[in-house]
């Protein structure tokens, strides 16, 4: 799966839709990405989608 792939959000309310849209503007630093990689080195996919 490419690094740019993401699940398609399916909000159940306007609040969730607003949260999903706001997430598109989120900027992660190199430190953020390193921490995420440390927690989920396979991108959080586990073995099921590789």
C-alpha angles and dihedrals in degrees: 000000000000118000089244095058118112135172115264109250117231105190118201094201141026089253091057091046090053090049092050092049092047090053089065088068094051114120118203121204124220087258091053091051092047090052092049091049089050091053098040109018093174092052092260092289098111113197097308100086103033 
